[in-house]
Amino acid sequence: MHDIVDLETRGVPGVFIASSEFVSGADAQAAALGFPDVARVYVAHPIQDRTDEEMRALVHGVVDEVIAAITSVA
């Protein structure tokens, strides 16, 4: 979250991506950093034990959402 906030303050669009387990934590951290509306996309949890093929499928499932988030005008 810190990296995305840093990029955004420099005028570089960014999207925070995390697994669904971290929704409330990400919301709290974004608010604490003063960026409650920072773009974010969540993927299914867990991710640490997924195969490369499963990770590719996971990414393919959210790529349009990531592109929409990074190109939207706030």
Buried (B, 14 or more C-beta within 10 A) or exposed (E): BEEBBEBBEEEEBBBBBBBEEBEEEBBEBBEEBEBEEBBBBBBEEEBEEBEEEEEEEBEEEBEEBBEEBEEEEE
